[in-house]
């Protein structure tokens, strides 16, 4: 766009350097409103992020008909400010601007102000984030501050603004509304046209035949952007992006590409040793602000940890690296300890900030550590976690990280390895206990369906790797929560859950990821109710989200009030795209139920999306599509295990990394077509099939494994 409206704000898109105070309200804040000078329309919301802003002097509204009607009636522009509870810079902007009465007066007098929790309403976030990318000509992130016409069409958007710059932005658009409204209308039209084009997919009428060789270029291009020294993508910041390494792991298993496995190993090894992994309490932060995985942005998100559990569990199957099992154990311990609700659902996140500072809960001065430990333990911890007097982070603090093996340090300090391990664990326990008395990071205690599906799948993948019953117990507890609290009998889902109720209809990622997790749970239990629920969810999503003109799925359903545009989520990111996950779900359902309707829908999705990712120079954003294409190019083995020892043989076989195998089974034949007429009294048999054509049954996993081997 060449409109001068957008060029005037490049200098506003600055990065702040100050820390914000923590603003998580007390749980009884609504009944203690006399303690607050201001209370706005967010007070009755359930989102912790919205409640953080409920006592700002800004007259915030939640997204809904009341705010939109007010804007139209008073002919005021909209400010749509979007963030989430764990967002550090959201807190900064709130403290600097939204708590300031002068700023609030400017906003209240001239705009209708709407606050949105992007985690509850990713559909709204996607619309206005797209507007930011189309208009801002600068960095886009959160907090996202979009300006829109009274009918909610965006005409400009940006991210964090320091107070003075924010006042200039407000003044600029107030004056433009009064003096040159035609420029606003022109910009809104341009952005609306741009957003219509963003999700356009070339429609192909040519049926494609997926071939393994087609993936060669995409895999090579993906490997070219990997940092083979530190892992992750080359660049000054590092995001985990688990779906990329799941793809590379599968390519190693299917093709023997050793470089693909090296990319996975170097990434997982460095993440596990870095500051992005909480060395004392377990769990991963959202991303690293440096290329060494040292200094994280300290917020911890459920969706990251769920996917990383799956990735580390699958990588362990290939490498048997004990560090990977330790990461899984510590991460799940963190999730249960700090994010588990008594209902069986999991909370969304922990804040980056505590006691007014980012990361304060997690970092240590050398003096703090020395005061807690005896001299011998202190000497070991100091070297093992690279602690210095100067510190490796702000204000003389240290982020715990590992760059030498314990064996090396033990030898240097004259300790045998067993003794060093015992000392290390005791010292970690002492530090963890001491840390637990600190002011804790804020908790976002809303429960989101799609994120719970990711941790559910993580638990199942951990169970199938390590065969620890507790992992399956937790998976079942969470699955029953989703089935009973978030899902109707017709397959309709809700997005969020808090204080015993759900209030937002689900989006495509909720349906796709929950169905995906339920299918994986079926494989771990052979309980057909989970496969039936996955089918019901998929059928509902097809009925209410499918776009027959493109063969893809809208993110929002047709039962919700429309936004200014109805978008599709196509690119894989920190969470795989809901369309690529739905493609997987349809493909697998077609094999489980022997139903071509599902596989044809999935093939149509691949047909229309393949131009974006085959030979792509940006495969980093299509890894789950690539994995699905690979599955089609390497037809899956349908492994049917039936008889009294079906679960035992399944556990033994699932211990191996077999990315193109699906399991069906049970002690009885049940309703799955792959099991019909295959039960033999007194025996447990393994049938290995492809496209319903089965080889002679075998009775041991040892005999079955060569039948599914690509090597």
C-alpha positions, -999 to +999 in steps of 0.1 A: +000+000+000+012+035-008-012+054+012+007+080+034-015+071+063+006+040+069+040+056+063+036+081+091+039+055+119+071+037+112+089+057+139+062+046+164+070+009+162+096+009+189+107-017+213+103-008+250+130-014+276+111-010+308+094-037+329+058-037+339+041-045+371+021-077+374-016-070+372-034-103+378-064-093+399-073-111+431-100-138+426-125-119+445-119-086+427-155-083+415-168-084+451-142-058+462-148-032+436-148-005+463-110-008+464-108+003+428-112+038+414-124+026+380-144-003+368-153-009+331-174-033+311-148-061+313-157-068+350-181-096+342-158-115+318-141-147+326-108-142+307-079-134+331-065-111+305-097-091+302-100-090+340-065-076+343-079-045+325-113-044+342-102-015+365-083+006+339-097+041+335-101+032+298-137+024+293-130-010+278-157-032+263-155-069+254-160-078+218-197-080+211-228-062+199-229-036+227-195-021+217-202-023+180-236-007+183-222+021+204-195+029+178-221+031+150-246+051+171-219+077+181-200+074+148-167+067+166-137+048+155-129+016+172-097+007+190-094-030+192-066-039+215-056-076+216-033-095+239-031-124+264-025-128+301+011-140+298+021-112+274+049-092+290+046-062+266+009-061+271+016-055+308+041-028+299+016-009+277-012-013+303+010+002+330+023+031+308-008+040+289-040+022+299-037+030+336-030+066+328-060+089+332-049+114+306-045+087+280-077+071+290-096+104+286-083+107+250-093+071+242-128+074+259-137+107+244-128+099+208-130+061+204-149+030+214-123+008+230-125-030+228-103-055+246-098-090+232-081-121+246-064-135+215-064-170+231-102-170+236-109-153+202-081-162+178-106-155+150-107-118+159-069-118+164-063-132+129-084-106+112-067-076+129-032-092+128-037-096+090-046-059+090-014-051+108+008-070+083-010-053+054-008-018+069+018-013+095+050-017+075+066-027+108+067-054+134+034-070+144+029-087+176+012-084+210-003-062+223-019-057+189-037-023+186-059-020+156-080+010+145-112+003+127-142+021+113-175+020+133-185-012+114-152-029+125-133-027+092-096-022+101-077+007+085-044+005+104-028-016+132+004-017+151+019-033+182+034-018+214+037+020+217+053+039+245+029+064+261+041+095+242+039+077+208+005+062+217-009+097+224+005+109+190-012+079+173-045+087+190-043+124+182-034+116+145-065+094+140-088+116+160-079+145+137-081+124+106-116+113+116-126+149+120-109+164+090-101+137+064-125+108+069-122+099+033-086+087+039-098+063+066-124+049+043-099+045+015-075+026+038-103+004+051-112-006+016-076-013+006-071-035+037-104-053+032-094-062-004-059-073+009-075-096+035-097-112+009-066-121-011-045-135+018-063-168+021-069-173-016-058-208-028-053-217-064-079-244-072-064-274-089-087-298-108-057-322-115-056-351-092-020-355-078-003-387-069+019-382-039+054-395-044+083-396-018+106-379-043+084-348-043+095-340-008+132-339-016+134-302-023+112-291+006+133-313+030+165-299+016+153-263+019+141-269+055+175-283+065+193-253+049+177-230+074+186-251+105+214-240+128+234-272+130+255-257+158+228-246+182+197-261+167+165-244+157+162-220+128+190-197+120+183-162+134+187-140+165+157-155+183+147-192+185+112-206+186+107-243+193+083-250+163+079-287+172+060-296+140+091-290+119+111-315+139+083-341+139+085-339+101+123-343+100+121-372+124+096-389+102+118-383+072+148-399+089+126-430+097+112-433+062+142-424+041+173-428+064+182-391+059+208-387+087+209-349+083+173-348+093+179-367+125+210-345+132+187-314+129+163-329+154+191-340+178+210-307+178+178-288+184+164-310+212+198-313+229+204-275+230+169-267+241+171-292+270+204-277+282+193-241+277+176-215+297+144-220+277+140-252+297+133-246+334+162-266+348+147-268+383+110-271+377+106-284+342+086-271+313+096-248+284+092-211+280+077-197+248+109-188+229+145-177+234+155-141+228+190-151+217+204-177+193+218-199+221+185-208+238+199-191+269+176-162+277+139-171+273+109-149+272+098-165+304+061-171+298+052-208+298+024-219+274+004-251+276+005-255+238+042-255+236+047-280+264+021-304+250+038-305+216+073-307+230+063-337+252+052-355+220+083-345+201+108-355+229+089-388+234+091-396+197+127-386+195+135-409+224+120-438+205+146-432+178+176-423+199+170-438+233+186-406+247+179-406+284+180-368+284+148-369+263+129-390+288+141-367+316+127-337+296+093-355+292+092-364+329+101-330+341+077-312+317+047-333+326+056-329+363+054-291+357+022-293+338+005-314+366+019-293+394+011-258+381-015-261+353-039-289+363-074-280+373-094-303+396-118-308+367-092-326+347-086-297+323-054-278+321-049-240+324-034-220+296-002-204+308+021-188+333+031-152+330+067-141+322+065-115+351+065-118+388+069-091+414+071-065+387+100-081+368+103-104+339+118-138+348+124-128+385+109-161+397+134-182+377+168-164+380+195-164+407+223-143+419+254-162+429+250-151+465+215-165+467+226-199+456+256-198+479+234-190+509+212-221+503+238-248+496+268-262+514+302-255+500+306-287+481+272-286+465+276-249+457+309-257+438+291-284+418+260-263+410+281-232+402+300-250+375+272-272+362+247-243+357+274-218+347+268-193+375+289-162+378+292-132+401+285-109+371+256-131+359+245-139+324+213-118+324+200-086+339+210-071+373+237-097+380+212-126+378+219-160+363+197-181+341+205-218+348+218-236+317+242-264+310+271-265+286+293-293+301+284-328+311+281-338+347+307-365+341+332-338+330+325-317+361+326-346+385+360-357+372+373-322+375+361-319+411+373-353+421+338-369+425+326-402+412+296-398+388+271-415+411+281-392+440+278-362+417+243-372+405+232-375+441+246-342+451+231-325+420+196-338+427+198-328+464+210-293+455+183-289+428+157-299+454+170-273+478+169-246+452+135-256+440+121-255+475+137-220+481+123-208+447+088-220+457+086-193+484+091-165+459+062-144+445+049-166+417+042-157+381+006-149+372-016-178+362-040-177+332-065-202+346-088-204+316-090-238+299-089-239+261-100-269+242-074-270+215-045-265+239-059-293+261-060-315+231-023-309+225-013-319+261-037-348+259-018-361+228+014-354+246+004-376+275-006-404+251+026-401+231+046-403+264+026-434+274+032-451+241+070-443+244+076-452+281+046-474+290+041-456+323+004-461+335+002-426+351+006-409+317-024-429+304-044-421+335-038-384+331-047-386+294-080-403+301-089-378+329-083-350+304-102-367+276-132-373+298-132-337+308-132-326+271-159-351+263-182-342+292-176-305+297-167-292+262-185-315+237-222-319+230-237-353+219-240-340+183-202-332+182-204-295+188-175-281+209-169-251+231-137-232+231-132-221+267-140-232+302-136-213+334-155-212+367-176-241+357-189-228+324-180-224+287-191-193+268-175-193+233-182-217+204-152-237+192-131-229+162-116-253+136-084-259+156-105-271+186-123-296+164-092-308+145-068-311+174-094-327+197-103-353+170-065-359+164-059-364+201-090-387+205-077-409+176-043-412+193-060-421+226-079-448+208-046-463+197-034-463+233-065-479+247-084-497+219-115-481+234-137-474+204-156-445+221-127-422+213-127-431+177-164-425+175-161-391+192-133-382+168-156-390+139-185-370+154-163-340+159-150-343+123-185-346+109-197-315+128-167-295+115-174-306+080-210-295+083-203-261+097-167-251+086-162-267+051-158-245+021-167-266-010-153-240-034-117-245-021-119-279-005-106-263+027-121-253+060-130-219+074-116-212+108-150-200+121-183-219+119-214-208+101-233-207+134-213-177+147-219-140+140-197-131+110-166-109+113-155-085+086-140-114+067-141-152+072-106-165+072-088-199+068-058-209+088-034-225+063+002-220+075+017-241+101+033-221+129+040-227+166+008-247+164+001-266+132-025-250+110-061-262+117-065-271+081-034-293+080-045-310+112-080-315+097-064-330+066-046-355+089-078-363+108-098-370+076-070-391+061-067-413+093-105-416+097-107-428+061-083-456+070-099-465+103-134-466+089-126-477+054-145-447+041-133-430+009-153-399+016-128-389+042-097-397+023-110-380-008-116-348+012-081-350+026-066-356-008-085-326-022-070-304+005-035-316-003-042-312-040-051-275-036-023-268-010+005-287-026+016-257-047+024-238-016+047-264+000+061-287-027+094-272-037+087-244-012+116-221-002+096-215+030+089-251+042+092-240+078+056-229+076+042-260+060+058-288+079+025-305+089+013-303+054+046-320+043+041-347+069+006-354+056+019-355+020+046-379+032+019-401+047+001-402+014+033-409-005+042-437+020+008-454+024+003-463+061+005-498+075-028-507+092-017-529+121-046-549+136-038-566+169-065-588+183-067-613+211-063-614+249-028-599+248-036-571+223-027-543+247+006-559+256+017-564+220+005-529+211+026-514+239+056-534+228+052-524+191+044-487+199+077-486+218+093-483+183+091-451+162+068-461+132+054-428+118+033-444+091+016-471+112-019-469+126-031-493+152-065-510+157-072-538+181-087-552+212-095-584+229-126-587+209-134-578+173-155-548+181-169-526+154-137-516+135-138-532+100-101-541+101-108-564+131-137-583+116-134-621+113-098-621+127-103-633+163-088-668+169-096-684+203-065-688+225-043-666+202-033-630+199-025-622+163-009-592+146-022-584+110-001-560+090-021-545+061-019-517+035-050-505+018-069-534+035-046-560+019-031-580+047-001-602+050-002-635+069-007-629+106+021-632+131+021-637+168+051-616+180+062-580+176+096-593+165+080-609+135+057-579+128+084-552+127+101-563+094+067-562+078+064-524+084+100-516+078+110-492+050+146-502+052 
